Amino acid sequence: MSASFPERNSPPISPVPNESLVDRVRSAERKVREYLDDIGNRKLRWLPLHHPVKTKNLEKIAGDLQSILARLESGDRAAGERSRASLETLLDQLEHPEHIAFDTAWELADLLELEILQLTDDPHLFMRLTSTNEDPILGPRLRAHLPKPKLDDLLASYSENGKFKDNHFSLEARCALELLQQSLINEYRVDRAKARLRGIYLITMAVFLGVFLLGMCYFYLAASRPASDTSAGNATLLMLTLLSGAAGSVLSRAIQLGKQPLRAETDKPQAEPPLGIRTLLAGWKVFFAQPVIGATAAMILFLVVFARWINFGSDQLLQPASLALLGFVAGFSEPFFLGVLDKVAGKANASLH
């Protein structure tokens, strides 16, 4: 019993002759290449800034359009009519390449891959299916959509005259490759979203660290000057310690976020778990709590130092630099802070007996 595959809905066939579709593809390719030539010929290429990934995707779009054009001009009218509506929608978005956004260029490049699959003839379809099956990464994913027994039967149905024995074999091969391509496109979308979210987080963290750094400089200079009022001097030291703890906590989170990969690599062990969309979205609330958590840890350490409950091995702990460093480490390192609390709790328990 043959496996069932989702069949792509056939769009309504336009009464416009197929030659007009060829002209539209040729025109879209010319516009994209003219835009790429305009970028490359500018003396000041950095003004305005052109993202290299967008340029790469536009180059891929131009190459895909050339492949589509070759298939349409080969005379396969049925394939052209089958892909007409979706292809014309993509061509509409390529009318003005200079206005295409970064993500849109990436999306169009991926979607054109699906259009090429719809226009692929049996020999190219067989070669693509074979190469994908033999790929160590894509092969298992293909067999998830097309079980191996069925895949073997499908490949065996390809005859020496360059045709599958029956049209349904060609349809199943095209559907399996299309499902694989759609799953890859969805992964690329998720990866772009995760990369953008992480970039927003890191930029926000950099802004917070900049503010904390300015505050630390101000209160460090203020604490370094001789003060006639002891309470004012202690308040300055306290603010310096709190800001140091907040900065340490944010920096710790930034380093941890930068180390985490966006995707899980199956061929090597991961020191950090890969990031997920839900994890990143939930991280906003945690991030805004980080400065408060770090400042609280620094505040506790400030009180421990002034109460002299723990001997840190230095007689200069009340100096601004020492308090700033201890506050920073308290916010940055959770094990250090918890170790201090354990020692404080142990000394408190000993004093009760």
C-alpha positions in Angstrom: 0.0 0.0 0.0 1.5 3.3 -1.0 2.1 6.1 1.5 -0.1 9.1 1.2 1.4 12.6 0.7 -0.2 16.1 1.0 -0.8 17.3 -2.5 -0.3 21.0 -3.3 -3.5 22.7 -4.2 -3.5 23.6 -7.9 -3.9 27.3 -8.4 -6.4 28.6 -11.0 -4.9 28.7 -14.4 -4.7 32.2 -15.8 -5.9 32.7 -19.4 -2.7 34.7 -20.1 -0.5 32.8 -22.5 2.5 31.0 -20.9 4.9 33.2 -22.9 3.9 36.2 -20.7 5.1 34.3 -17.7 8.4 33.7 -19.3 8.7 37.4 -20.0 7.8 38.3 -16.4 10.5 35.9 -15.1 13.0 37.4 -17.6 12.1 40.9 -16.6 12.4 40.1 -12.8 15.8 38.6 -13.3 17.0 41.6 -15.3 15.8 44.0 -12.6 17.5 42.1 -9.8 20.7 41.9 -11.7 20.6 45.6 -12.6 20.1 46.4 -8.9 23.1 44.1 -8.0 25.2 45.8 -10.6 24.2 49.2 -9.3 25.4 48.2 -5.8 28.7 46.8 -7.1 29.5 49.8 -9.2 29.0 52.5 -6.6 32.3 54.1 -5.5 31.0 54.5 -1.9 29.5 51.1 -1.4 28.9 51.7 2.2 26.5 54.6 1.6 23.8 53.5 1.9 24.7 50.4 3.7 23.7 47.2 1.9 23.5 44.1 4.1 25.8 41.4 2.6 23.2 38.7 3.4 20.5 40.6 1.5 22.9 40.9 -1.4 23.7 37.1 -1.2 20.0 36.3 -1.2 19.3 38.6 -4.2 22.1 36.9 -6.1 20.5 33.5 -5.2 17.1 34.9 -6.4 18.7 35.9 -9.7 20.1 32.4 -10.1 16.8 30.7 -9.2 15.0 32.9 -11.7 17.5 31.8 -14.4 16.7 28.2 -13.5 13.0 28.8 -13.6 13.4 30.6 -16.9 15.3 27.6 -18.4 12.6 25.2 -17.3 9.8 27.4 -18.7 11.5 27.8 -22.0 12.0 24.1 -22.2 8.4 23.8 -23.2 6.9 22.1 -20.2 3.6 24.0 -20.3 1.9 21.9 -17.7 4.6 22.6 -15.2 4.4 26.3 -15.9 0.6 26.4 -15.5 0.8 24.4 -12.3 3.1 27.0 -10.7 1.7 30.1 -12.4 -0.3 31.7 -9.5 2.3 31.2 -6.8 5.2 32.2 -9.1 3.4 35.4 -10.2 2.9 36.4 -6.6 6.6 36.1 -6.0 7.4 38.0 -9.2 5.1 40.9 -8.0 7.4 41.3 -5.0 10.5 41.5 -7.2 9.3 44.5 -9.2 11.4 46.9 -7.1 14.5 45.0 -5.7 15.8 48.2 -4.0 12.8 48.2 -1.7 13.1 44.6 -0.6 13.8 44.2 3.1 16.5 41.9 4.5 14.1 39.2 5.8 11.9 39.5 2.6 14.9 38.8 0.4 15.7 35.7 2.5 12.1 34.5 2.3 11.8 35.0 -1.4 15.0 33.1 -2.0 13.6 30.2 0.0 10.2 30.3 -1.7 11.7 30.3 -5.1 13.3 26.9 -4.2 9.7 25.5 -3.9 8.8 27.0 -7.3 11.8 25.2 -8.9 10.6 22.0 -7.4 7.3 22.4 -9.1 9.0 23.0 -12.4 11.5 20.2 -12.1 11.3 17.4 -14.6 11.8 13.7 -13.9 15.6 13.5 -14.5 16.4 16.5 -12.3 13.9 15.2 -9.7 15.6 11.8 -9.6 19.0 13.3 -9.3 17.9 15.7 -6.5 16.1 12.9 -4.7 19.2 10.7 -4.9 21.6 13.4 -3.7 19.3 14.4 -0.9 19.0 10.7 0.2 22.8 10.3 0.3 23.3 13.5 2.2 24.3 12.6 5.9 22.2 15.5 7.3 19.3 15.9 4.9 18.9 12.1 4.2 17.4 11.2 7.5 15.1 14.2 7.3 13.9 13.2 3.9 13.2 9.7 5.1 11.1 11.2 7.8 8.7 12.4 5.1 9.3 9.4 2.8 9.9 6.1 4.5 12.9 4.2 3.3 11.0 1.2 1.7 8.8 3.7 -0.2 11.9 5.8 -1.2 13.7 2.7 -2.5 10.6 1.7 -4.6 10.4 5.2 -5.9 14.1 5.4 -7.0 13.7 1.9 -8.5 10.8 3.1 -10.6 13.0 5.5 -12.5 13.6 4.0 -15.9 16.5 4.5 -18.4 14.5 6.7 -20.6 14.6 9.5 -18.0 11.0 9.0 -16.7 9.4 7.6 -13.6 7.2 4.6 -14.5 4.1 6.4 -13.4 3.1 9.9 -12.7 2.2 9.2 -9.1 5.9 8.3 -8.4 6.9 11.7 -9.7 4.2 13.4 -7.6 5.4 11.6 -4.4 9.0 12.5 -5.1 8.1 16.1 -5.6 5.9 16.2 -2.5 8.5 14.6 -0.3 11.2 17.1 -1.4 8.7 20.0 -1.0 7.9 18.9 2.5 11.6 18.8 3.3 12.2 22.2 1.8 9.2 23.7 3.8 10.6 22.2 7.0 14.0 23.8 6.3 12.4 27.1 5.5 10.5 27.0 8.8 13.8 26.4 10.6 15.4 29.3 8.9 12.5 31.5 9.9 12.9 30.4 13.6 16.7 30.9 13.4 16.3 34.4 12.1 13.8 35.3 14.8 16.1 33.9 17.5 19.1 35.7 16.1 17.1 39.0 16.1 15.8 38.5 19.6 19.3 37.7 20.9 20.6 40.8 19.2 18.0 43.0 20.8 18.8 41.5 24.2 22.5 42.1 23.8 22.0 45.7 22.6 19.7 46.3 25.6 22.3 44.8 28.0 25.0 47.0 26.5 22.8 50.1 27.2 22.3 49.0 30.8 26.0 48.3 31.3 26.8 51.7 29.9 24.5 53.4 32.3 25.8 51.3 35.2 29.4 52.0 34.2 28.8 55.8 34.2 27.2 55.5 37.6 30.1 53.4 39.0 32.6 56.0 37.7 30.7 58.8 39.3 30.3 57.2 42.7 33.9 55.8 42.7 35.3 59.3 42.2 32.9 60.7 44.8 33.9 57.9 47.3 37.6 58.5 46.6 37.4 62.1 47.8 37.7 62.8 51.5 34.3 63.2 53.0 33.5 65.3 56.2 30.2 63.5 56.7 30.6 59.8 57.5 27.0 59.0 56.6 27.3 60.6 53.2 30.5 58.7 52.6 28.8 55.4 53.5 25.9 56.2 51.2 28.3 56.8 48.3 30.0 53.5 49.0 26.7 51.8 49.1 25.6 53.2 45.7 28.9 52.2 44.2 28.5 48.7 45.5 24.8 48.4 44.3 25.7 49.6 40.8 28.7 47.2 40.7 26.4 44.3 41.7 23.8 45.3 39.0 26.5 45.5 36.4 28.0 42.1 37.3 24.6 40.5 37.1 23.8 41.9 33.6 27.3 41.1 32.3 27.0 37.5 33.6 23.7 37.2 31.7 25.1 38.7 28.6 28.1 36.3 28.5 25.7 33.3 29.1 23.4 34.4 26.3 26.3 34.9 23.9 27.6 31.4 24.6 24.3 29.6 23.9 24.0 28.4 20.3 20.9 29.1 18.2 20.7 25.6 16.8 21.5 22.2 18.3 24.4 20.5 16.5 23.9 16.7 16.6 27.5 15.9 15.6 29.2 17.4 18.6 28.5 17.9 22.3 27.0 21.2 23.5 28.4 23.1 26.5 25.2 25.1 26.6 21.7 24.1 25.6 20.4 25.7 22.3 18.1 28.7 22.6 14.4 28.4 21.8 11.9 31.1 20.8 9.9 30.5 24.0 13.1 30.7 26.1 14.1 34.0 24.6 10.6 35.5 24.9 10.4 34.4 28.6 13.9 35.8 29.1 12.7 39.4 28.9 11.2 39.3 32.4 14.2 37.6 33.8 16.5 40.1 32.2 14.8 43.1 33.8 15.0 41.4 37.1 18.8 40.8 36.7 20.0 44.3 37.8 17.7 44.1 40.9 19.0 40.6 41.8 22.6 41.7 41.3 22.1 44.9 43.4 20.5 42.9 46.1 23.4 40.4 46.3 25.8 43.3 46.4 23.8 45.0 49.2 23.9 41.8 51.3 27.7 41.6 50.8 28.0 45.3 51.7 26.3 44.6 55.0 28.4 41.5 55.6 31.6 43.5 55.1 30.5 46.4 57.3 29.4 43.9 60.0 32.8 42.2 59.7 31.1 38.8 59.9 33.5 37.3 57.4 37.3 37.8 57.1 38.0 38.2 53.4 41.8 38.3 54.0 42.2 42.1 53.5 42.3 45.1 55.8 41.2 47.4 53.0 37.7 46.0 52.4 36.1 49.4 53.1 38.1 51.0 50.3 35.9 52.0 47.2 37.8 49.7 44.8 37.5 46.7 47.1 33.8 47.2 47.7 33.1 47.7 44.0 34.9 44.5 43.2 33.2 42.5 45.8 29.8 43.9 44.7 30.5 43.1 41.1 31.6 39.5 41.9 28.5 39.0 44.1 26.3 40.0 41.1 28.3 38.1 38.6 28.9 34.8 40.3 26.0 33.0 42.0 28.3 30.3 43.5 30.5 33.1 45.2 27.4 34.8 46.7 25.9 31.6 47.9 29.2 30.6 49.4 29.3 33.9 51.4 25.7 33.3 52.6 26.6 29.8 53.8 29.5 31.2 55.8 27.3 33.9 57.3 24.6 31.3 58.2 27.3 29.0 59.7 28.6 31.9 61.8 25.1 32.9 62.9 24.3 29.3 63.9 27.5 29.1 65.9 26.8 32.4 67.8 23.4 31.0 68.9 24.9 28.0 70.7 
